[in-house]
């Protein structure tokens, strides 16, 4: 069972598809590569920009194929990349029993055209894998304008179809939500895994990717909470999701809503956006967290604050990578200083950013100037911006940490004279009772997760 590069060239619809396929020839892009030699079939999962991979399958003898991506080219770049990898390194494909989605494709696939048929005799455009690095012939201004107009038209059509699909999925979610409230929150909590899994799968099919991921993560949050507060947590989270779904129907083009429901922009899109907010300065890492998600991805989050007074809000650097690639060994970068540019995602309250050019520095040339806020003020600001937010970051002022008789932790803010319940299960004993100059927390408005705190004696301590 094998396939030659010449055959792949013949299958490709054009040279551009081969160019695109070459960019996917990276092991990190393919967490799953498997084969069933007995039926001449290979398949894989290609990780794109979304949380859910594209499922790709091909017959290496009769050259049938299928991919779940929305491309209008057949075969698409994912199929070409799958075949290309098999041609180059067949040993990289593990022998396995075909999963159900492959069996489904095998059961309904069409056979290869017979000799003499219209499909078999259709002329092909010359393509060459070896010519991928050659420069394409430049287009005239008229051809370029025509091409851009056609691309814009296709993009508008694809967006309209995606919006319709998402709207249909959110209508089903709202109907599902009515059913959960009708049956009662107690019953919902008992069956939370199965109930959330079903509607999350439907939302993924509807292309409401980020919305689906949030629904899918709800059971883990509920189960991790104390039984006494589980019902309250369910009402809060379902209420936020209800507001987010209504916000979609009000204005699906709102940048905050679209990102929370559909998918986030890629790093390349943000960097190339000339209108994006760009802040150059000195940044300090004040929080870091790695979390395994149910969709098979690892989320690595870092929170930074600007210490030279050029930007007054925390910034979030968020990276995703497949769990199959292995959990990264995390060396804490709390208190690390970098000098460089942060490029922010468009938002009413800019928070998430990507890192541009930067360099690590040992100390700031000036005395750090921290922008301290109060928990309540930050809560109101973020709530007004996006009421469906799960949590918000805030750098709070001087205070102390105390522990109650029940074992719960509390932050007492000396500036605002507020007390904040902390959700941490354990806290470094050095911090208890010590006078702290400031602390960084992630809060849902009611409880806060202490991420780091600055002591006068020991400096910043990660929590």
C-alpha positions as CSV (number, residue, x, y, z in Angstrom):
1,X,0.0,0.0,0.0
2,X,1.7,3.2,-1.2
3,X,1.2,6.3,-3.3
4,X,3.7,8.3,-5.3
5,X,4.3,12.0,-5.2
6,X,3.5,12.1,-8.9
7,X,0.1,10.7,-8.2
8,X,-0.5,13.3,-5.5
9,X,0.5,16.0,-8.0
10,X,-2.2,14.7,-10.5
11,X,-4.8,14.6,-7.7
12,X,-4.2,18.2,-6.7
13,X,-6.7,20.7,-8.1
14,X,-4.0,23.4,-8.6
15,X,-0.5,24.4,-7.7
16,X,-1.8,26.6,-4.8
17,X,-3.3,23.6,-3.1
18,X,0.1,21.9,-3.2
19,X,1.7,25.0,-1.7
20,X,-0.8,25.0,1.1
21,X,-0.4,21.3,1.7
22,X,3.3,21.7,2.2
23,X,2.7,24.0,5.1
24,X,0.8,21.3,6.9
25,X,3.7,18.8,6.7
26,X,4.4,19.2,10.4
27,X,4.0,16.5,13.1
28,X,2.5,19.0,15.5
29,X,-0.3,19.7,13.0
30,X,-1.3,16.0,13.0
31,X,-1.9,14.5,16.5
32,X,-3.4,11.5,14.9
33,X,-2.0,9.6,11.8
34,X,-3.3,6.0,11.4
35,X,-3.8,3.4,8.7
36,X,-5.6,0.2,8.0
37,X,-3.5,-1.6,5.3
38,X,-6.1,-4.3,4.8
39,X,-8.6,-1.8,3.3
40,X,-5.9,0.6,1.8
41,X,-7.1,3.4,4.0
42,X,-5.3,6.1,5.9
43,X,-6.8,8.8,8.1
44,X,-5.7,11.6,10.4
45,X,-6.8,14.6,12.5
46,X,-5.3,18.0,11.4
47,X,-5.3,20.7,14.0
48,X,-6.4,24.0,12.5
49,X,-7.0,27.4,14.1
50,X,-10.1,26.2,15.9
51,X,-10.4,23.9,18.9
52,X,-11.8,21.0,16.9
53,X,-9.4,19.3,14.3
54,X,-10.4,18.5,10.7
55,X,-11.0,14.8,10.2
56,X,-9.3,13.6,7.0
57,X,-9.4,10.1,5.3
58,X,-8.2,8.7,2.0
59,X,-7.9,5.5,0.0
60,X,-4.3,5.3,-1.2
61,X,-5.1,2.8,-4.0
62,X,-8.4,4.1,-5.5
63,X,-7.7,7.7,-4.4
64,X,-11.0,8.4,-2.7
65,X,-11.0,11.0,0.1
66,X,-13.0,13.0,2.5
67,X,-12.3,15.9,4.8
68,X,-14.5,17.9,7.3
69,X,-13.0,21.2,6.4
70,X,-15.2,23.8,4.4
71,X,-12.8,24.0,1.5
72,X,-14.4,24.1,-2.0
73,X,-11.3,22.5,-3.6
74,X,-11.3,18.8,-4.1
75,X,-9.1,17.3,-2.8
76,X,-8.4,20.0,-0.2
77,X,-5.0,20.8,1.3
78,X,-5.6,18.5,4.3
79,X,-6.1,15.5,2.0
80,X,-3.1,16.3,0.0
81,X,-1.0,16.8,3.1
82,X,-2.2,13.4,4.5
83,X,-1.3,11.6,1.3
84,X,2.0,13.5,1.0
85,X,3.1,12.4,4.5
86,X,2.1,8.8,3.8
87,X,4.2,8.9,0.6
88,X,7.2,10.3,2.5
89,X,7.0,8.3,5.7
90,X,4.5,5.4,5.8
91,X,6.1,4.3,9.1
92,X,4.7,7.4,10.7
93,X,1.1,6.0,10.4
94,X,0.2,3.7,13.2
95,X,-1.8,0.5,12.4
96,X,-5.3,0.9,14.0
97,X,-8.9,-0.2,13.7
98,X,-10.8,2.5,11.7
99,X,-12.9,4.8,14.0
100,X,-16.6,5.1,13.4
101,X,-16.4,8.2,11.2
102,X,-14.0,6.3,8.8
103,X,-16.4,3.3,8.7
104,X,-19.2,5.7,7.9
105,X,-17.3,7.1,5.0
106,X,-16.3,3.7,3.7
107,X,-19.9,2.7,3.7
108,X,-21.1,5.6,1.5
109,X,-18.1,6.5,-0.7
110,X,-18.2,6.4,-4.4
111,X,-15.8,4.2,-6.4
112,X,-13.1,5.5,-8.6
113,X,-14.2,6.4,-12.2
114,X,-13.8,3.7,-14.7
115,X,-11.5,4.0,-17.8
116,X,-13.2,6.0,-20.5
117,X,-15.7,7.8,-18.3
118,X,-16.0,11.6,-18.4
119,X,-14.3,12.0,-15.0
120,X,-11.4,9.7,-16.0
121,X,-10.8,11.6,-19.3
122,X,-11.1,15.1,-17.9
123,X,-7.9,17.0,-18.7
124,X,-5.7,18.1,-15.7
125,X,-3.7,21.2,-15.1
126,X,0.0,20.8,-14.9
127,X,1.2,20.8,-11.2
128,X,4.6,19.9,-9.7
129,X,5.5,19.3,-6.1
130,X,9.1,20.2,-6.9
131,X,8.1,23.6,-8.2
132,X,6.4,24.7,-5.0
133,X,9.3,27.1,-4.2
134,X,9.0,28.8,-7.6
135,X,7.5,32.2,-7.8
136,X,4.1,32.5,-9.3
137,X,3.5,34.7,-12.3
138,X,2.6,38.2,-11.1
139,X,-1.0,39.2,-11.9
140,X,-1.9,42.4,-13.7
141,X,-3.8,45.1,-11.7
142,X,-7.0,44.1,-13.5
143,X,-6.5,40.4,-12.7
144,X,-5.6,41.2,-9.1
145,X,-8.7,43.4,-8.6
146,X,-10.9,40.6,-10.1
147,X,-9.3,38.0,-7.9
148,X,-9.8,40.1,-4.8
149,X,-13.4,40.8,-5.7
150,X,-14.0,37.1,-6.1
151,X,-12.4,36.3,-2.8
152,X,-14.5,38.9,-1.0
153,X,-17.6,37.5,-2.6
154,X,-16.7,34.0,-1.5
155,X,-15.8,35.2,2.0
156,X,-19.2,37.0,2.3
157,X,-21.0,33.9,1.2
158,X,-19.2,31.7,3.6
159,X,-19.8,34.1,6.5
160,X,-23.5,34.2,5.7
161,X,-23.7,30.4,5.8
162,X,-21.7,30.2,9.0
163,X,-23.9,32.8,10.7
164,X,-27.0,31.0,9.7
165,X,-25.6,27.7,11.0
166,X,-24.5,29.3,14.3
167,X,-27.9,30.9,14.8
168,X,-29.7,27.6,14.3
169,X,-27.4,26.0,16.9
170,X,-28.0,28.8,19.4
171,X,-31.8,28.5,18.9
172,X,-31.4,24.8,19.8
173,X,-29.3,25.8,22.8
174,X,-32.0,28.2,24.1
175,X,-34.6,25.4,23.7
176,X,-32.3,23.1,25.5
177,X,-31.8,25.7,28.3
178,X,-35.6,26.0,28.7
179,X,-35.8,22.2,29.2
180,X,-33.0,22.2,31.8
181,X,-34.8,24.9,33.9
182,X,-38.1,23.2,33.5
183,X,-36.7,19.8,34.8
184,X,-34.9,21.5,37.7
185,X,-31.3,22.3,38.5
186,X,-31.0,19.3,40.9
187,X,-31.7,16.9,38.0
188,X,-29.4,18.8,35.8
189,X,-26.5,18.6,38.2
190,X,-27.0,14.8,38.5
191,X,-26.8,14.4,34.7
192,X,-24.6,17.4,33.9
193,X,-22.0,15.5,31.9
194,X,-24.3,13.8,29.5
195,X,-26.6,16.7,29.1
196,X,-23.8,19.2,28.3
197,X,-22.0,16.8,26.1
198,X,-25.0,16.4,23.8
199,X,-25.7,20.1,23.3
200,X,-22.0,20.9,23.0
201,X,-21.7,18.4,20.2
202,X,-24.6,20.1,18.4
203,X,-23.0,23.5,18.9
204,X,-19.7,22.3,17.4
205,X,-21.6,21.0,14.3
206,X,-23.2,24.4,14.1
207,X,-19.8,26.1,14.1
208,X,-20.4,27.8,17.5
209,X,-17.0,26.5,18.5
210,X,-16.1,28.7,21.5
211,X,-19.6,28.7,22.8
212,X,-19.6,24.9,22.6
213,X,-16.2,24.7,24.5
214,X,-17.7,26.7,27.3
215,X,-20.7,24.4,27.6
216,X,-18.4,21.4,27.5
217,X,-16.3,22.8,30.4
218,X,-19.3,23.5,32.6
219,X,-19.5,19.9,34.2
220,X,-15.9,20.1,35.4
221,X,-16.6,23.5,37.0
222,X,-19.7,22.2,38.7
223,X,-18.2,19.0,40.0
224,X,-15.1,20.9,41.4
225,X,-17.4,23.2,43.4
226,X,-18.7,22.5,46.9
227,X,-22.1,20.8,46.8
228,X,-23.6,23.8,48.7
229,X,-22.8,26.2,45.9
230,X,-23.3,24.0,42.8
231,X,-26.8,25.1,42.1
232,X,-25.9,28.8,42.3
233,X,-22.9,28.2,40.0
234,X,-25.2,26.5,37.4
235,X,-27.7,29.4,37.5
236,X,-24.9,31.9,37.1
237,X,-23.2,30.1,34.2
238,X,-26.3,29.3,32.3
239,X,-27.5,32.9,32.8
240,X,-24.3,34.2,31.2
241,X,-24.6,31.8,28.3
242,X,-28.2,32.9,27.8
243,X,-27.0,36.5,27.7
244,X,-24.3,35.6,25.2
245,X,-26.7,33.8,22.9
246,X,-29.1,36.8,23.0
247,X,-26.2,39.1,22.2
248,X,-25.5,37.0,19.1
249,X,-29.0,37.6,17.8
250,X,-28.8,41.3,18.6
251,X,-25.5,41.8,16.7
252,X,-23.5,38.8,15.5
253,X,-20.8,41.1,14.1
254,X,-19.9,42.6,17.4
255,X,-16.2,41.6,17.9
256,X,-16.6,40.5,21.5
257,X,-19.7,38.5,20.8
258,X,-18.4,36.8,17.7
259,X,-15.1,35.8,19.4
260,X,-17.0,34.4,22.4
261,X,-19.4,32.4,20.2
262,X,-17.6,31.4,17.0
263,X,-13.8,31.4,17.0
264,X,-10.9,33.7,17.8
265,X,-8.8,35.4,15.2
266,X,-5.4,33.9,14.4
267,X,-2.2,35.4,15.6
268,X,-1.3,36.3,12.0
269,X,-4.6,38.2,11.6
270,X,-4.0,40.2,14.8
271,X,-0.4,41.1,13.9
272,X,-1.5,42.2,10.3
273,X,-4.4,44.3,11.6
274,X,-3.3,47.9,11.2
275,X,-6.1,49.1,13.5
276,X,-5.1,46.8,16.4
277,X,-4.1,48.5,19.6
278,X,-0.3,48.3,20.0
279,X,1.4,49.1,23.3
280,X,5.2,49.1,23.6
281,X,6.6,49.2,27.1
282,X,7.9,47.2,30.0
283,X,5.7,44.2,31.1
284,X,5.8,42.0,34.2
285,X,4.3,38.5,34.4
286,X,2.0,38.4,37.4
287,X,0.0,35.2,36.7
288,X,0.4,31.9,34.9
289,X,-1.8,28.9,34.5
290,X,-1.8,25.7,32.4
291,X,-5.1,23.8,32.0
292,X,-6.2,20.6,30.2
293,X,-9.4,21.1,28.2
294,X,-12.0,18.5,27.4
295,X,-11.6,19.3,23.6
296,X,-8.1,17.8,23.7
297,X,-6.2,21.1,23.9
298,X,-3.9,22.5,26.6
299,X,-4.6,26.2,27.4
300,X,-1.5,28.1,28.6
301,X,-2.3,31.5,30.0
302,X,0.0,34.3,31.1
303,X,-1.1,37.6,32.6
304,X,1.1,40.7,32.3
305,X,0.9,44.2,33.7
306,X,2.5,47.3,32.3
307,X,4.9,48.7,34.8
308,X,5.9,52.0,33.1
309,X,2.4,53.6,33.1
310,X,1.7,53.3,29.4
311,X,-1.3,50.9,29.8
312,X,-3.5,50.6,32.8
313,X,-5.2,47.2,32.4
314,X,-3.8,43.6,32.6
315,X,-3.0,41.8,29.4
316,X,-3.5,38.1,28.6
317,X,-1.3,35.9,26.5
318,X,-3.2,32.7,25.6
319,X,-1.7,29.8,23.8
320,X,-3.3,26.5,22.8
321,X,-1.6,23.3,21.7
322,X,-2.8,19.6,21.4
323,X,-2.6,17.5,24.5
324,X,-1.2,14.7,22.3
325,X,1.9,16.8,21.7
326,X,2.7,16.4,25.4
327,X,2.2,18.7,28.4
328,X,4.9,21.4,28.4
329,X,7.1,21.6,31.3
330,X,6.3,24.9,32.9
331,X,9.0,26.9,34.5
332,X,7.3,29.7,36.3
333,X,7.9,33.1,34.8
334,X,6.2,35.1,37.6
335,X,7.9,38.5,38.1
336,X,9.8,38.2,34.8
337,X,10.2,41.5,33.0
338,X,10.1,41.9,29.2
339,X,10.4,45.0,27.1
340,X,8.5,44.9,23.9
341,X,5.2,45.3,22.0
342,X,1.8,43.8,22.8
343,X,-0.8,43.7,20.1
344,X,-4.3,43.5,21.4
345,X,-7.4,41.7,20.0
346,X,-10.1,44.2,19.1
347,X,-12.6,44.5,22.0
348,X,-14.5,47.0,24.0
349,X,-12.3,46.2,27.0
350,X,-9.0,45.0,25.4
351,X,-7.5,42.1,27.3
352,X,-6.1,39.3,25.2
353,X,-3.0,40.1,23.2
354,X,-0.2,38.6,21.2
355,X,3.5,39.3,21.8
356,X,5.4,41.1,19.1
357,X,9.1,41.9,19.2
358,X,10.5,41.8,22.7
359,X,13.5,41.1,24.9
360,X,13.8,39.8,28.4
361,X,15.3,42.4,30.8
362,X,16.6,42.0,34.3
363,X,15.2,45.2,35.8
364,X,13.2,48.3,34.8
365,X,15.2,51.4,34.1
366,X,12.6,53.3,36.2
367,X,10.8,52.6,39.4
368,X,7.8,50.4,38.4
369,X,4.5,52.2,38.4
370,X,1.6,49.8,39.0
371,X,-1.9,50.7,38.2
372,X,-3.9,49.5,41.3
373,X,-7.6,49.0,41.1
374,X,-10.3,47.9,43.5
375,X,-12.1,44.6,43.1
376,X,-15.5,46.2,42.9
377,X,-14.5,48.8,40.3
378,X,-12.9,46.2,38.1
379,X,-16.0,44.0,38.4
380,X,-18.3,46.8,37.3
381,X,-16.1,47.8,34.4
382,X,-15.8,44.3,33.0
383,X,-19.4,43.4,33.7
384,X,-20.5,46.5,31.7
385,X,-18.3,45.5,28.8
386,X,-19.1,41.8,28.5
387,X,-21.6,40.5,31.1
388,X,-21.0,36.9,30.0
389,X,-17.3,36.9,31.0
390,X,-16.4,33.9,33.2
391,X,-13.6,35.8,35.0
392,X,-11.7,39.1,35.0
393,X,-8.2,40.1,36.1
394,X,-7.4,42.8,38.6
395,X,-4.3,44.0,40.4
396,X,-5.5,44.9,43.9
397,X,-3.7,47.1,46.4
398,X,-2.1,46.6,49.8
399,X,-3.7,44.1,52.1
400,X,-3.4,40.8,54.1
401,X,-4.6,37.3,53.7
402,X,-6.4,35.6,56.5
403,X,-7.8,32.1,57.0
404,X,-11.2,31.4,58.7
405,X,-11.9,28.6,61.1
406,X,-13.5,26.6,58.3
407,X,-10.3,26.8,56.3
408,X,-11.4,29.4,53.7
409,X,-9.1,32.2,52.7
410,X,-9.9,35.9,52.6
411,X,-8.2,39.0,51.2
412,X,-8.5,42.1,53.3
413,X,-7.8,45.2,51.1
414,X,-6.3,48.0,53.2
415,X,-7.0,50.6,50.4
416,X,-10.7,50.0,49.8
417,X,-11.4,48.3,53.1
418,X,-13.1,45.5,51.2
419,X,-12.8,41.8,51.9
420,X,-12.7,39.3,49.0
421,X,-13.3,35.6,49.4
422,X,-10.5,33.6,47.8
423,X,-11.2,30.3,46.0
424,X,-7.6,28.9,46.5
425,X,-7.6,25.5,48.2
426,X,-4.1,26.2,49.7
427,X,-1.9,29.3,50.0
428,X,1.8,29.6,50.8
429,X,2.2,30.0,54.5
430,X,4.6,32.9,54.0
431,X,1.7,35.0,52.7
432,X,-0.6,34.4,55.6
433,X,-0.6,37.4,57.9
434,X,2.2,39.1,56.0
435,X,1.8,42.7,54.9
436,X,1.4,42.6,51.1
437,X,2.0,45.6,48.8
438,X,-0.3,44.3,46.0
439,X,-1.7,41.1,44.6
440,X,-3.0,39.8,41.3
441,X,-6.3,37.9,41.2
442,X,-8.8,36.4,38.7
443,X,-12.3,36.9,39.9
444,X,-15.8,36.0,38.9
445,X,-17.2,38.9,40.9
446,X,-17.9,36.8,44.0
447,X,-14.7,34.8,44.6
448,X,-11.2,35.4,43.4
449,X,-8.3,33.1,42.5
450,X,-5.1,34.5,44.0
451,X,-2.5,34.2,41.3
452,X,0.4,36.0,42.9
453,X,1.2,38.4,45.7
454,X,4.1,40.8,46.5
455,X,5.7,40.7,49.9
456,X,8.0,43.3,51.2
457,X,10.5,40.7,52.3
458,X,10.3,37.9,49.7
459,X,9.2,39.7,46.6
460,X,6.5,38.3,44.3
461,X,5.3,34.8,45.2
462,X,3.2,32.7,42.8
463,X,0.1,31.0,44.2
